[in-house]
Amino acid sequence: MALQAIVRCVGVQYRNHYKESVLHVAMGWRRTAEMTKQTYTRSNLEQKITYSTASVIDGSAMARSLNANLKRLISQHVSKGERPPALAIVRVGDDPASLLYVRTKLQTAARVGMNDIQYHIPSLKASEEVVLDTIEQLNKDGTVDGIILQLPLPRGSLIQRIDKTKDVDGLHACNVGNLISACQPAFRPCTSSGIMHALRQTLPGGTSSNTFLEGKHCVVVGASSIVGKPLAMELVNSGGTVTIATKHTGEQLRYHVSNADILIVATGHPQLVPGEWVKQGSVVIDVGCHPSKDGLVGEVQLSAWNRAAFMTPVPKGVGPLTVSFLLQNAVTAWLNHMEA
């Protein structure tokens, strides 16, 4: 069977208001977008990147390399008669986008040689008791190495009930707590791991120094428990000076963005940050991935490509790396279980 691994672009539930390059705050981030000069189609986006001053942070290429290493490792063990890793995906509810995201990850997982166990609990049957019973069964199953509880959940998060040794999303309180205390967590959150990998592969000293962000001002726009908060801890642990912007930052958002050596935007709101706010020569990580009439767009407007030194594209930036680190966590859990 092919693995379903779902990673959504999940942001805080804020709304924003942008007009004439000024961010006004009423109740959260309200955005009435006045798209003035140009609407970028897919061809416009490709042209913009081609003729921009920023170098592309190619998350897809990095992910292919990581996945190839995982495939070799799994193949070596399977060739000795050992079972392949198995990952259980529990999808709660009937969100069609959730189903689509799951299906898009099947091909990647199959390439590395994983097995999957799929559970779908329809909305009408998705009581807390039913979900908990499913999680408990998987916790006790010795052939299951990792468990993913599909986010977002219609009745809140039940992630804390997952065995922390099978928490391959890295969102269990024990794993996040170890990250905050600068200890080695069993599993790191997948999106923040992917972003840190991209930064390490891009910046000088990234692959050789644990504090390669020393002296860098890192601004994280968005404070979700899935991306913003764990990422901030990763940046601090790597020597960065970190500012977290939230809906309460208000009109000071422009100030913080314009002073960021490294800017990471993960709010859940398309084209929130105008390109002219971006500091010249900075590194921009655009986590967002949103459908629009012209295709998928991020949360940083495309004119940022003419100011940044390095920038992730949307799509094929953060997303593929998130999936790779989810699979890497699953392989780590598998190896740990075989050694136990």
N, C-alpha and C positions, 0 to 999 in steps of 0.2 A: 504494500500500500504506500501511497505517497503521503508525505507529511503536510498537514495544514499548519502554517504558522502565520498568525495574523498580527500585524503591527499597524496600528492606525496612527495617523497624525492626530493626536489628542491634545487640545489646548484648554486653557482656562476659559470659562464662559463669560467673556467680556465683549462689549461692543464699542466700536470706536467711531469718532467723527473727525473727518479730515477735510479741510477746505482751505485753499490758498496757503498750503504748507504750514498750517497751524493746527495743533491738536487741542480740541476743546473737550472737556470732560463734563458730562452731566450725571448720568447714572451708569457708571462703568465706562467702557470705551464705546461711544456711539460713532458710527461711521456712515456719513452720507457722502459717498465717493463722487466727486466731480471729475470724471476722467476727461481731461481737457485736451491735451495736444495730440495724443496718439494711442490707439488701441493696438496692443501687440498680439498678433496671431502667432501660430507655431512657427511659421517661416520668419516672422519678425523676431521672435525669440532667438532662433538659431543665428540670424544675422547679427542680432545684438551681441550675442556671446562671441561670434567670430571676430567682430571688429571692436571688441571692448578692450580696455586696458587690463582687466582682471584675468588671471589664469584660472582655469576651471579645476576645482577640486573634484576629481572624477570618482565619486563614490561607487559607481558600478564596477570600474576597473579594480578598485581596492577590494570590493566584495568578491569578485571572481577569484582573486588570488587567495583570499581567506577561505572561500568555499572549496577551492582545489586542495588546500591543505587538509581540510576536514574530510574530504572524500578519500584522500590517500590514507589518512589515519584510520578511518572506519574500515576501508578495504583491507588494510593490514591485519586488523583484528578478526574480521569476518573470514579471511582466508585461513585463519588458524582454527576455525570451527566455532568461534564465539558468535553470539547473537548480535544483530545490529542494534543501535540505539532505538528506543521507542518513545514517542512523545504523544501525550494525550491532549486533545483540544476540546474544551467544553465551551460550546457556543450557546449563550443564553439569549432567548428572544428571537425575533424574526426580522431584524434589521437587514434589508437587502444589501446595503453597502458593506455590512459586516461579512455577509456570505461572499460577496465579490472579493473583498480583501483576502479572505481565507483561500479562495480558489486561486488567486494570483500567486500565492506562495508555494503551491503544490510542486511546480516545476523545479524550483530551486532546491527544495527539500529532497525531491526524488534524485536529483543529481548527486547529492552527497551520500545517498544510500541509507536514509532513515526510514523507519516504519512509523505509522501513525495510528492512533486510536481516536476515532471521532465520535463526539457526543453532541447532539443538538437537543436542547430543551426548549420547546416552543413557548411563546409568551403565556399562553393559557395554562400551561403546566409548570411555569417557572416560579414555583413557590420557593421560599428560602430553604424549606425542609428538603425538597427534591434536589436542589443544587448542592446542599450540604451532604446529602447521602451520596451523590455522585462523586464529590470530592473525596469523601472518606473511603469509598471503594478504590479509587485510584491511589490514594495515599498508601493503602495496604497492599496494593498489587506490586509484587516484586519485579515484574517484567516491564513496569512503566518507569521510565527514567525522569521524565519531566512532565509538568502539568501547566497548561496555559488556560486561564479563565478569560474568555473573550471579553474584551472591554469595548464600549462601556456597558455596564450591567444595568438592567432596568430597575433593580431594587438595591442598589448600592454595592459596594465592593465586599467580596467574600474571600479575598486573596489571602487574608491572614490565616484562614483555615487550611491552606495548602501546606503540606509538609515542606519545611524550609529547604530540605535537601533536594526537593523536586521543583522549587520555585524558579524556573528558568527565565521568567520575566524579570527576576531580580527585584520584585516589589514587596516582598514580605518584610515586616517590620525589623526582623533580625538582620536581614541583608542590608536594608537601608540604614539601620542603626550602626552597623559596623562601618559603613561608608562614611557616615557623619563623624564617627570617632576615629577616623583615619586607620581603622583596622581593615584587614583583608576580608571582604564579604565572600560568602560562598558563591554568590552570583551577583554581578553588577547589572543595573538596569540597562536594557539593550540599546535604547536610543542614545543615552549619554555615553555608553561605551563606544558606539559607532562614531559619535562626534569627536570624542577624545582620540580615537584612532586616526581620524581624518586630520586633526590638528597635529598629531605626532608625525604623521607622514608628510606634512606640509611645511612645518616650521623648523628652523635650525635647532638642533639639539633634541628634537622631539623623540628620536629613537634611542638616545643615549643618556638623557638626563631625566630624573624624576621631578625636577623643578624647572622644566623647560619654559614655563610661562612666567618665570620670575621677571618682575618689572612691567608686565603686560596688564593693561586695564581691560578686563573682560566684562562685557555687559550682556546679561541674559534678560531678554524681554519675554515675560511669561513665567509664572511660578507654579506650574502644575506639579503634582506629586510624581508624575510619570516622566517628565522631561526636566522642567526648570529647576526644581529643588535638588534632585540628585546630581544634575549636571553642575550646579553651582558648587557642590561639595567636591566633585571631581576636579574642577578648575582650581579651587582653593588648595586641594591636596597636591596639585601640580605647580604651585607657586604663584598662581595668578591673584591679582587684586580684583575682587568681584563685586559688581553692582547688579542687583536684581530689580527690574522694573515691573510694576504691576499696574492694575487699573487705577490705583491710588497715586501713581506717579504724575499723572495729569500732564500739564503743559511742560513739565521738566523732562519729559521723555526725549524731546529733541536734543536737549543739552547732553543727556547721558549717551544717546546714540552717537552723537557727533564727536564724543570724546573716547569712543571705544576703539581700542586696538584690535580686539576680537569681539565681534557682535554675533550673538546667537539669538534668533527670533523664533519663538514657539508659543504662539498665543491661540491658534485656532481661527485667526481672522485674516483673510486674503489681502495682500498688498497694504498692510498696515503701515509699514515704514517707507516714507518717500526716499528715493535714491539720493536726493541732494542732502539728506541728513547724514549720510554715511561718511565717515572720516576717510580722507584720501590715504591710500596705501594700507587700509585695514584688511582684516580677514573676516568674511561674512559667511555664516552658516545659517542657511534658510531651511528650517525644519518643516515648515508648512507645505501642504500639498492639497490644493483645492480645485474642484472642477469649475470651469467658467465656460462661457460661450466660445472662447478661443482655445480651449484646452486646459491643461493643468497649470495653475499659477502658484507662486509661493507667497510669502508674507512680507518680502522686501521688494519694492518696485524695481523694475528692470534697469532703470537709469543708474542703479548702484553699480552695475557692471563697469561703468566708466569712472568709478572712483575707488573701488576696492582693488587690492593687489591679488587676492585669492577669494573665490566665491563658489559655493555649491550650486549646481543647477537644480531646477525643479522641472520634471522629475530627475531621477538618476543621480541624486546627491546623497542625502541622509538615509532615504528609505532602504536601498539595498544593503547598506551597512547595518542598519537596525536588524534586518532579517539575518544577516550573517552572524551577528553576535547573539541572537536568539538561538541559532543552531549551535554556535560554539558553547553556549551555556548548557544546552542539551547534551552535547558530547561530553562535557566535563562531568555532568551528573551521571552519565552512563559509565564513564571510566571509574568514578568513585564507587558506584554500586557494584561494579565487577570486582573491585579490590576489597570491598567490605566482607 
